[in-house]
Amino acid sequence: MEPDNQQEVLEEIEEQEQIEEGTREQLIVFKLGQEEYALPIAQIKEVVLTPRISAMPQTPDYVKGIANIRGNVISIMDFEEKFGLNGSAKKGVGSNGINYTLVIESEDYHVGILVKEVPNTLTILSSKIDSSSNIMQHSTLDESVIKGIVKAKDRMIILIDVLLMMQSGELKTKL
């Protein structure tokens, strides 16, 4: 086999393996209660230490208030409370006394999601994401916002689409 032809064959094999495996997706993984959740990295503008939050009257319990993050005033939400996952952890504060905020930004929405631990990144193959359609039949949450369950070694991570959640009305973000 000629060197050029051999290289072409190797490239074809590699391309076929990528097609079979699927595309790679980058996720931001964080804990809510005792479970791990993830968001597509494209939905997150930044992760910051949670600044002082000013409470707003007559908002749902999971809307903690508003905060000024880099000159932008955004709603701050606690998904542990929204999803009913308040566990044994001290309410509203991480084990180290510090919360972090995932800043979500799109053309229509600017919100922050409280997390109690520094989130991690995870790169996975799309083939490692199980569809949520058969899982979500017992949930009141719109199944379109749960993109699936990520299987990563011995971990199961719930992949959510927060932009779809806001568009579907699952989140009341108007203050």
C-alpha positions in Angstrom: 0.0 0.0 0.0 1.3 3.4 -0.9 1.8 5.9 2.0 -0.8 8.4 0.6 -3.4 5.6 0.2 -2.7 4.3 3.7 -3.2 7.7 5.2 -6.5 8.1 3.3 -7.7 4.7 4.7 -6.8 5.7 8.2 -8.6 9.0 7.9 -11.7 7.2 6.6 -11.6 4.7 9.5 -11.3 7.6 12.0 -14.1 9.5 10.4 -16.4 6.4 10.4 -15.6 5.9 14.1 -16.6 9.5 14.9 -19.8 9.0 13.1 -20.6 5.8 15.0 -19.7 7.4 18.3 -21.5 10.6 17.7 -20.5 14.2 18.3 -18.9 15.5 21.4 -20.8 17.7 23.8 -19.4 19.9 26.5 -21.4 20.3 29.6 -21.2 22.2 32.9 -22.0 19.8 35.7 -23.3 20.9 39.1 -25.1 19.4 42.1 -28.6 20.2 43.2 -29.4 18.4 46.4 -27.6 15.1 46.1 -28.0 14.7 42.4 -25.9 15.9 39.5 -27.3 18.1 36.8 -25.8 19.5 33.6 -26.3 22.3 31.2 -24.8 22.6 27.7 -21.8 24.9 28.0 -23.1 27.1 25.2 -26.0 28.2 27.5 -23.7 29.5 30.2 -22.0 32.9 29.9 -19.9 32.7 33.1 -19.7 31.3 36.6 -19.2 33.8 39.4 -19.3 34.0 43.2 -22.8 34.9 44.1 -23.0 38.6 44.9 -25.5 40.1 47.4 -29.0 39.3 46.4 -31.8 41.8 46.9 -35.1 40.0 47.6 -38.1 40.9 45.5 -41.6 40.8 46.8 -44.4 38.6 45.3 -42.1 36.3 43.4 -42.1 32.5 43.6 -40.0 31.0 46.4 -37.3 29.7 44.0 -36.7 33.3 42.7 -34.3 34.5 45.4 -34.2 38.1 44.1 -32.0 40.1 41.9 -28.3 40.7 41.8 -25.9 43.0 40.0 -23.4 41.0 38.1 -20.8 43.0 36.1 -23.3 45.9 35.7 -26.2 43.7 34.7 -29.2 43.2 37.0 -30.4 39.6 36.7 -32.9 37.3 38.5 -31.3 34.8 40.7 -33.0 31.4 41.0 -32.5 28.4 43.2 -33.3 25.2 41.2 -33.0 23.1 44.3 -36.1 24.8 45.5 -37.7 24.9 42.1 -37.3 21.1 41.7 -38.1 20.3 45.4 -34.6 19.0 46.1 -33.9 20.8 49.4 -31.9 18.2 51.2 -30.0 18.1 54.5 -27.6 20.9 53.4 -28.0 24.2 55.1 -30.6 26.1 53.2 -29.3 28.5 50.5 -25.6 28.2 51.4 -22.9 25.9 50.3 -20.9 23.8 52.8 -18.1 26.3 52.6 -20.5 29.3 53.2 -20.1 30.3 49.5 -22.6 30.0 46.6 -21.8 30.3 42.9 -24.0 31.6 40.2 -24.2 30.2 36.7 -25.0 33.2 34.5 -27.4 32.2 31.7 -27.8 34.7 28.9 -29.7 34.6 25.7 -31.4 37.3 23.6 -34.5 37.1 25.7 -33.3 36.0 29.1 -30.6 37.0 31.7 -30.8 34.9 34.8 -28.5 33.3 37.4 -28.8 29.9 38.8 -27.5 29.3 42.4 -25.2 26.3 42.9 -23.4 25.4 46.2 -20.3 23.9 44.7 -17.9 25.0 42.0 -19.3 23.4 38.8 -17.2 21.1 36.6 -16.9 20.7 32.9 -17.5 17.3 31.2 -17.0 16.4 27.6 -19.0 13.4 26.4 -20.2 11.7 23.3 -23.8 12.4 22.3 -24.3 8.7 22.2 -23.8 8.6 26.0 -27.0 10.7 26.5 -30.2 8.6 27.0 -33.4 10.1 25.8 -35.6 11.5 28.5 -39.0 10.6 26.9 -39.5 7.3 28.8 -38.0 8.7 32.0 -40.2 11.9 32.2 -43.6 10.3 32.2 -43.8 10.6 36.0 -42.7 14.2 36.2 -44.7 17.4 36.2 -41.7 19.1 34.4 -42.1 19.6 30.7 -40.2 16.7 29.2 -38.7 18.9 26.5 -36.5 20.7 29.1 -34.9 17.4 30.2 -32.6 16.6 27.3 -31.7 13.2 28.8 -29.6 11.3 31.2 -25.8 11.4 30.8 -24.1 8.1 31.6 -20.5 8.8 32.6 -18.8 5.8 34.2 -20.8 5.2 37.5 -22.5 8.6 37.3 -25.9 9.5 36.1 -26.3 13.2 35.3 -29.6 14.9 34.4 -29.1 17.1 31.3 -31.5 20.1 31.3 -32.0 22.9 28.8 -32.6 26.0 30.8 -33.4 28.2 27.8 -36.2 25.8 26.8 -37.4 25.8 30.4 -37.7 29.6 30.4 -39.4 29.6 26.9 -41.9 26.9 28.0 -43.0 28.9 31.0 -41.6 26.5 33.6 -39.7 29.4 35.1 -41.3 32.7 36.0 -38.5 35.1 35.5 -40.4 38.4 35.1 -39.8 40.5 38.2 
